[in-house]
Amino acid sequence: MSLGGRIRLLRARRGLSLQKLADLVGCTKTHIWDLERGHTSNPTLSTAINLSRELGCSLSYLAGVHEVLPDYDPAVINVAALMDAALRSRGMP
């Protein structure tokens, strides 16, 4: 599966719109769209890290190094992402 396919799959599993994912990641909706469609396939490291964090996967899965995605319940991923955002807003890494 391509990088774009993995992003699209994970975004759908989390129930995120293109705009919501873009807002969470800190990029534009167009950039997410281009990544999903394969129009661009080389996000910056910062974008890739933020995508993996918001989509609840490892960088190695996102990059295609590992093809097996752990079978986490999407609700658990959503809670973990919310907790991560809350901690980051308080200056915690």
Buried (B, 14 or more C-beta within 10 A) or exposed (E): EEBBEBBBBBBEBBEBEBEBBBBBBEBEBEBBBBBBEEEBEEBEEEBBBBBBBBBBBEBEBBEEEEEEBEEEEEEEBBEEBEEBEEEEEEEEE
